Amino acid sequence: MSLKVGDKAPAFSGVDFKDQTIALANHHGRKNVFLVFYPKAFSSVCSVQLSSYNQHLDGFKQRATEVIAISVDNAFSQQAFCDSLGGIEFPVLSDMTLDIARSYGVALPGGFANRAEFLIDQAGVIRWLNVEQSPGDNTPTMDDIFKAIDKL
């Protein structure tokens, strides 16, 4: 399935490494969601990417936007990864079954998800997206992301 701007975002829920259940539906009518799929913990591009989002959390909060990251790593790996980055202050969900990645059209052969970002508005509609063909080939800058959020 290939999602596009204007599509209703597929519902999802998952558990983060703090054992909290996070669901897209919890944000409807309250916050936008910046949903990030990353292939694997401890990779160089993923480390820079998640650290950057964490450093700019105030900018996301000022824009009523929640960051949620998803990978196929188990909760223990994700916690170690986030700890190695100095702590990540947004939910990082485990999608070991690739169910969420499949619903967003970013599951890849080999058992992991493509690097992708989806901006979902408060009504649950995809308003901006970026799916990378190879790691780091067109990772959006924070300016790109904030400009997209500011257009909502």
ZIGINOR-V199577 format. One line per field, one symbol per residue. phi: phi as a letter, one per 40 degrees, with the letter a starting at -180 (. if undefined). psi: psi as a letter, one per 30 degrees, with the letter a starting at -180 (. if undefined). Layout:
BEGIN
phi: ???
psi: ???
END
This chain:
BEGIN
phi: .bcadhcccccaaabcccgbcbbddcbdgbacbbcbcbcacgcccccccccccccbdcccccbfbccbbbaccccccccccccccggbbbcbccbccgccdcccgbcbdhgabccabbbbcccgbcbaaabccadgcacccccdcccccccc
psi: kjllkflkkkklllklfghkkkkefffkfellkjkkkkeklgleeeeeeeeeeefgeeeeefghkkkkkklflleeeeeeeeefggkkglkjlkhffgeeeefgggklkfglklklkkjklffgkkfklkkkelkgehkkleeeeeeeeff.
END
